Each structure stands twice: as C-alpha cells, then as structure tokens.
Amino acid sequence: MPSRLGADLVLLAHFLFVAFAVFGGLLLLADQRWAWLHLPVVAWSSVVNLAGWTCPLTPLEKALRSRSGGAGYQGGFVEHYVGRLVYPGGMPRRMELIAGVSIVVWNAMVYGAIVLVPG
C-alpha cells in the first residue's frame, strides 16, 4: 500500500509539474517573482522533450507501481498518460519535439503579454 500511495503521489506531482510548466506563466499576473521558479521548469520541460530524455519522476513512479504489484508501462509519462489519448497507436517522436518547442513558444507569448506589454 505505501508503494502504491507513493506512486500515486509521484503521478500527482508529475501532473502538477507539467501543468505549472504550461500555465505557470499566468502567475506573473499576481507576482512577477514567479518567473524565478517558472522559467527553470519551462527550460527543463522543453529540454526533456527535445532531447528525448526521461524525467526522473517517470522511473520513480514505475518502480513504486511495480513494487506495489501494479502494472508498469512503456515509454514516458506524457506518452503514457497524455499521448495515448491523442495517439492511441503510440505517440510519434515528432510530437515530443512539437511539445518541446510549443512550451517555449507558448510561454514566450505569455511572458511577452504580461511583462513586456504595459498594462
């Protein structure tokens, strides 16, 4: 049971990390100091996708699931939990590249709209 709970907590943390990478720039509306935490998260998310790396949270979740007797999965976190919704036959590598570029472009637009445009 502790391993399954641990795996679920890692899964939740991973989802929150991804959500923060995508939407965290909006927190600059409240306080621009969020950028100090958000920009490294965006950089990490982009590099992981562009380089085809595996986020360390993925093997941790898989190990905890396996230890609790649960089934593991092939591929990475996004591919398993998000990609299969969009691409049931498997997520092509080019989609990882698009995700890596998109996270940078999206956040550049958000930062530009919030920080650079006087309001």
N, C-alpha and C positions, 0 to 999 in steps of 0.2 A: 504493500500500500504506500509506504513512504516514497518508493521509487516512482510509482505512477503519479503521485501528487507532485513530486519533483519534476517529472516530465511535463505535466500539465502547466506548472509554473514557468518552466523554461519556454514552453509554447506560448504562453501569455506574454512573457517578456519579449519574445521574438516578434509577435504581432504588434506589441506596443512600440518596439524599436522601429519597425517598418512604418507604422502609422506616424511616428514622430518624424522620421526622415521625409515622408511625403507632406505632412500637414504642419509640421512644427514651425515652419517659417511664418505661419499666421500668428504665432505667439509674439512676434515682433510688434504686432499692433498694440499689445499690452505693455511690453518692455523690450527694448532692443537688445538688452543684455542676453536674451535667449540665444542670440546668434553665436555666442561663445560655446554653447553646448550643441546647438543645432548644426552648425557648419561642419564640425568633425563627423557627425553622424551622417550627413549627406555625403561627405567625401568617402567615408568607409562603405556606405551602401553602394555608391557608384563604382568604386574600385572592386568590390567583391563581385558585382555583376559583370563589369567589363573584363576583369582578369579571369573570370570563371572559377574564382576561389569558393571555398566552402566556409560559411560563417561558423565560428567555433560553437555557437549555440546549437547548430544542427546535429553534430555528432554527440553533443551532450544530451540532447533530447532523445536521440535514437538509443543511446546507451541506457538511459534511465527507463525507456519504454521496454527495451529488451530485458533488462534486469527485473522488471515487474511482470514479465511474461507476456507483454503485449507484442504486437507485430511491428516490426520496423518498416521502413520504406526506402526506396531507391531515390537517388538524386537529392537535391537540396530542398530547403524549406519552402521557398517560393514555388518551385516546380511542383512540390507535393501538395501544398495547401491551396495555392492560388492558380498555378499553371494548369492543373488538371480540370479546373472549372472552365477555363478559356480554351485549352487544348487537350481534350480528353485522350488523344493519342500520344501525348507527350509534348513537352514544351521545347520548341526548337531553340538552338543556341542563339540565333539572331534575336529572339525575343529577350533574352538576357541582356544582349548588347543594347537593344532598344530601351530596356528598363534602366540600364546604367546611364545612358545619355539623357533619357527623359527626366530622371530625378534631378539631374543638374540643370537642365533647361527649365523645368517647372519651377524649381526653387530660385533660379536666377530671375525669372519673371516675378515671383512673389516678392523677393527682396527688392527688385527694381521698383515695383509698385509701392512698396511700403517705405523703403529707406530713401530712394532717390527722388521720388515724386513728392514735392512739397504738398502738405495736406492741411 
